[in-house]
Amino acid sequence: MRDPLAEPSDLIRSVSRALRVLESVGRAPRGLTVKQIARRCELTVATTYHLVRTLAYEGYVIRREDGTYIVGLEVADRYRELVAAFRGPPAVGETLRRAATETGYSHYLGRFVGGQVAVTAVAEGPRSPYLEDLVPGFDEGAHATALGKALLATLTAEQRFRYLREYGMRPFTSATLTTSETFEADLAAGDRRGMQLELGQFRQGVACAAVLVSPDKDMERRVVLACALPANEMMTSARMVRAKLLTAARTVADSIAADQH
């Protein structure tokens, strides 16, 4: 949700409207007509027509034979560029893939992006349950994932309180923590064990563990590494998971440091 109070004084209305059109088309995989887009974006049909024609020319939407519009391939190109920028140097991606291959568990990198916890890189492992939501750019459920907990643990208690108040504590499962008091206690337990952990809080039967890769005064440069595995395996293999995560985290940290010099 956009904050109208934060709207810049030099906002270019046509650009803002074009993005609203693109977002509306993106939310409708079956396609929308110009009239439907206009209604959803609260624009005139004439304005919408010009915006859609421009977006189609640039490749961001495609007009189908039935007159409806769907998202174009240029959006996929921008997404690939986003993923590459999020992941960082190639050595980081290689470390994630190696860790996923050696353990069989899916591995994830995360950091703050625009003040929000986000997944920034993924390497799928064959022994991990498939989590279709956890893709680069996913920025929900920080309170329910170990990746989110590891990043939120780097904030002050007041900063965490404000974050959870702003983004909420949606109950993904019956085990999800939904109060700041239980969340703070959970983070403290994670600090004591040397890794943040969740068991079935984001997805039933799935566990996730995470460790800090790169501490930094700048919150946007803090990085965490996480892995997902069946919850029953976490119960018996937590120490092994922590050891392997810490080893991979050191390699990721070295790759990031080398890229910055």
C-alpha positions in Angstrom: 0.0 0.0 0.0 1.4 3.4 -1.0 1.5 6.1 1.6 -0.1 9.2 0.2 1.7 11.3 2.8 5.0 10.1 1.3 4.2 11.1 -2.2 7.0 13.2 -3.7 6.2 16.7 -4.9 7.8 16.0 -8.3 5.8 12.7 -8.9 5.4 12.1 -12.7 1.8 11.1 -12.9 2.0 9.3 -16.3 4.8 7.0 -15.0 2.8 6.3 -11.8 -0.3 5.5 -13.8 1.6 3.2 -16.2 3.0 1.3 -13.3 -0.5 0.9 -11.8 -1.7 -0.5 -15.2 1.2 -2.9 -15.2 0.5 -4.1 -11.7 -3.2 -4.6 -12.5 -2.4 -6.7 -15.6 0.2 -8.7 -13.6 -2.5 -9.6 -11.0 -4.8 -11.0 -13.7 -3.1 -14.0 -15.4 -6.2 -14.5 -17.6 -5.8 -11.1 -19.1 -7.7 -7.8 -18.9 -9.4 -5.6 -21.5 -8.6 -1.9 -21.6 -12.0 -1.2 -20.0 -11.3 -3.6 -17.2 -7.9 -2.1 -16.6 -9.3 1.4 -16.6 -11.9 0.4 -14.0 -9.4 -1.2 -11.7 -6.9 1.7 -12.0 -9.6 4.3 -11.7 -8.5 5.9 -15.0 -10.4 7.0 -18.1 -10.6 4.5 -21.0 -8.8 7.0 -23.2 -5.9 7.5 -20.8 -5.7 3.7 -20.2 -5.6 3.0 -23.9 -2.6 5.3 -24.4 -0.7 3.8 -21.4 -1.4 0.2 -22.5 -0.3 0.9 -26.1 3.0 2.4 -24.8 3.6 -0.6 -22.5 2.8 -3.0 -25.3 5.3 -1.2 -27.6 8.0 -1.5 -24.9 7.2 -5.2 -24.4 5.9 -5.0 -20.9 2.4 -6.1 -21.8 1.1 -8.3 -24.7 -2.2 -7.9 -26.6 -3.9 -11.2 -27.3 -6.2 -12.0 -30.1 -9.3 -11.6 -27.9 -8.3 -8.1 -27.0 -7.1 -8.7 -23.5 -3.6 -7.8 -22.2 -1.2 -10.0 -20.3 2.3 -9.3 -18.9 5.0 -9.2 -21.5 8.5 -10.8 -21.6 10.3 -7.6 -20.7 9.0 -8.1 -17.2 10.8 -11.5 -17.0 14.0 -9.8 -18.2 13.8 -7.2 -15.5 13.2 -10.0 -12.9 16.3 -11.9 -14.0 18.3 -8.7 -13.6 16.8 -8.2 -10.2 17.8 -11.7 -9.1 21.3 -11.2 -10.4 21.7 -7.9 -8.5 20.3 -9.4 -5.3 22.5 -12.5 -5.4 25.7 -10.6 -5.6 29.0 -11.9 -7.0 28.9 -15.3 -8.9 30.9 -17.0 -6.2 27.9 -16.5 -3.8 25.6 -18.3 -6.1 28.1 -21.1 -6.5 28.4 -21.4 -2.7 24.6 -21.7 -2.3 24.5 -24.4 -5.1 27.3 -26.3 -3.5 25.7 -26.2 -0.1 22.4 -27.4 -1.5 24.1 -30.2 -3.4 26.1 -31.4 -0.4 23.3 -31.3 2.2 20.3 -31.9 -0.1 18.6 -28.9 1.6 17.5 -25.7 -0.1 19.5 -22.7 0.8 18.5 -19.0 0.9 20.2 -15.7 1.2 18.3 -12.8 2.7 18.8 -9.1 3.5 17.0 -5.9 4.1 15.8 -4.3 0.9 14.2 -0.9 1.3 13.8 -1.6 5.0 12.0 -4.9 4.4 13.3 -8.4 5.0 13.6 -10.1 1.6 14.8 -13.4 0.1 17.6 -12.4 -2.3 18.9 -15.8 -3.7 17.8 -19.4 -3.7 19.4 -22.8 -4.5 17.0 -25.7 -4.4 18.0 -28.9 -2.7 16.3 -32.3 -3.5 15.7 -33.3 0.1 13.8 -30.1 1.1 10.1 -29.6 0.6 9.4 -27.2 -2.2 8.4 -23.8 -1.0 7.0 -22.0 -4.0 6.7 -18.7 -2.0 10.4 -18.5 -1.2 11.8 -16.9 -4.3 14.0 -13.9 -4.8 12.0 -10.8 -3.9 9.7 -12.6 -1.3 9.2 -10.1 1.5 6.5 -11.5 3.7 6.4 -13.6 6.8 9.7 -12.3 8.4 8.3 -13.3 11.8 7.6 -16.9 10.6 10.9 -17.7 8.8 14.3 -18.3 10.3 15.7 -16.0 7.6 13.5 -13.2 8.8 14.3 -13.8 12.4 18.0 -13.8 11.8 17.7 -10.3 10.2 15.2 -8.9 12.7 17.5 -10.1 15.5 20.1 -7.5 14.3 17.7 -4.7 15.0 17.0 -3.1 18.4 13.9 -4.2 20.3 12.2 -0.9 19.4 13.0 -1.3 15.7 11.6 -4.8 15.7 8.5 -3.7 17.4 7.9 -1.0 14.8 8.7 -3.5 12.0 6.2 -6.1 13.3 3.6 -3.5 13.9 3.9 -2.2 10.3 4.0 -5.5 8.5 1.9 -7.6 10.9 2.3 -11.1 12.2 0.1 -13.2 9.9 -0.6 -16.7 11.3 0.7 -18.9 8.5 0.2 -22.0 10.6 -1.1 -22.8 14.1 2.5 -22.7 15.3 3.2 -19.2 13.9 4.3 -16.6 16.6 1.8 -13.8 16.6 2.8 -11.6 19.5 5.9 -9.5 20.0 6.5 -11.0 23.5 6.7 -14.6 22.2 8.7 -13.4 19.2 11.3 -11.7 21.5 11.6 -14.9 23.6 12.1 -17.0 20.4 14.9 -14.7 19.2 16.6 -14.9 22.6 16.5 -18.7 22.3 18.0 -18.4 18.8 20.8 -16.2 20.1 21.7 -18.8 22.8 21.8 -21.7 20.3 23.8 -19.8 17.8 21.2 -19.9 15.0 17.6 -18.8 14.5 15.1 -21.6 14.0 11.5 -22.2 13.2 9.6 -25.5 13.2 6.4 -25.5 11.2 5.8 -21.7 11.7 5.8 -20.8 8.0 4.7 -24.1 6.5 3.4 -27.2 8.3 6.0 -30.0 8.5 8.9 -27.7 7.3 11.7 -26.3 9.4 14.2 -23.5 8.6 17.4 -22.5 10.3 19.5 -19.3 9.7 22.7 -17.7 10.7 24.2 -14.2 10.2 26.7 -13.9 7.3 27.6 -10.2 7.3 26.9 -7.9 10.3 27.1 -4.2 9.3 26.2 -0.8 10.7 24.2 -0.3 7.5 21.2 -2.6 7.8 20.9 -2.9 4.0 24.3 -4.6 3.9 23.5 -7.2 6.5 23.2 -10.7 5.0 21.9 -14.0 6.4 22.0 -17.6 5.2 19.2 -20.0 5.8 18.2 -23.6 4.8 14.9 -25.4 4.8 14.4 -29.1 5.6 11.7 -31.5 6.8 10.8 -30.6 10.4 11.5 -34.2 11.6 15.1 -34.0 10.3 15.7 -30.7 12.0 14.7 -32.4 15.3 17.6 -34.9 15.0 20.1 -32.9 13.0 20.2 -29.4 14.4 23.8 -29.4 15.4 24.9 -30.7 12.0 22.7 -28.1 10.2 24.2 -25.3 12.3 27.8 -26.5 11.6 27.2 -26.7 7.8 25.4 -23.3 7.7 28.2 -21.6 9.6 30.8 -23.1 7.2 28.8 -22.0 4.1 28.2 -18.6 5.7 31.9 -18.0 6.1 32.5 -18.8 2.4 29.7 -16.4 1.4 31.1 -13.7 3.6 34.5 -14.1 2.0 33.0 -13.9 -1.5 31.1 -10.7 -0.6 34.2 -9.1 1.0 36.4 -10.0 -2.0 33.9 -8.5 -4.4 33.9 -5.2 -2.4 37.7 -4.8 -2.9 
